[in-house]
Amino acid sequence: MEPTRSKGSAWSLGVGMVGGLAVVVGLLAGCASEKPKPMAQPSSEQVKGNADRGFDRLKQEERERRPAGM
C-alpha cells in the first residue's frame, strides 16, 4: 500500500505542528511570567511643582506673544 502523502507534505506538516507547539509554549510562558510592578505614584508636592512649572511656561509664552503696545 502506498502512503497518501509525499515526503514533502509530511515534512511541512511536521514543521507546522512544531511551529504551532512553539507558539503555544511561548504563550503559556508569557502568561505565566511575573507581572511588571506598577510605577510609583508621584507625591502631591511633585504634582504641584510640575503644574506650577507648566503654568509658568504658559505665562511666559503668553508674554512673548503679546504685542509690545499692550
C-alpha positions as CSV (number, residue, x, y, z in Angstrom):
1,M,0.0,0.0,0.0
2,E,1.3,3.4,-1.0
3,P,1.2,6.4,1.5
4,T,-1.3,9.1,0.7
5,R,1.2,12.0,1.4
6,S,4.5,12.7,-0.2
7,K,7.6,13.2,1.9
8,G,7.5,17.0,1.2
9,S,4.0,17.4,2.5
10,A,4.6,15.2,5.6
11,W,7.7,17.3,6.3
12,S,5.8,20.6,6.0
13,L,3.0,19.2,8.2
14,G,5.7,18.3,10.9
15,V,7.2,21.7,10.7
16,G,3.8,23.3,11.0
17,M,3.0,21.2,14.1
18,V,6.3,22.0,15.7
19,G,5.8,25.7,14.9
20,G,2.3,25.6,16.4
21,L,3.6,23.9,19.5
22,A,6.3,26.5,19.9
23,V,3.7,29.3,19.7
24,V,1.5,27.6,22.3
25,V,4.5,27.1,24.7
26,G,5.5,30.8,24.1
27,L,2.0,32.0,25.0
28,L,1.9,29.9,28.1
29,A,5.4,31.0,29.2
30,G,4.4,34.7,28.6
31,C,1.2,34.4,30.6
32,A,3.0,32.7,33.5
33,S,5.7,35.3,33.8
34,E,5.8,37.8,36.6
35,K,3.7,40.8,36.0
36,P,5.6,44.1,35.9
37,K,5.5,46.2,39.1
38,P,3.3,49.4,38.8
39,M,5.2,52.7,38.6
40,A,5.4,54.7,41.8
41,Q,2.8,57.4,42.2
42,P,4.2,61.0,42.3
43,S,3.7,62.8,45.6
44,S,1.4,65.8,45.8
45,E,4.4,68.1,46.1
46,Q,5.7,66.7,42.8
47,V,2.4,67.1,41.1
48,K,2.1,70.7,42.4
49,G,5.6,71.5,41.3
50,N,5.0,70.1,37.8
51,A,1.8,72.1,37.5
52,D,3.4,75.3,38.6
53,R,6.2,74.9,36.1
54,G,3.7,74.2,33.3
55,F,1.7,77.4,34.2
56,D,4.9,79.4,34.4
57,R,5.9,78.3,30.9
58,L,2.4,79.1,29.6
59,K,2.5,82.6,31.2
60,Q,6.0,83.1,29.6
61,E,4.6,82.1,26.1
62,E,1.7,84.5,26.5
63,R,4.0,87.3,27.4
64,E,6.2,86.6,24.3
65,R,3.1,86.5,22.0
66,R,1.5,89.7,23.4
67,P,2.1,92.7,21.2
68,A,4.5,95.3,22.5
69,G,1.9,98.1,22.8
70,M,-0.4,96.2,25.2
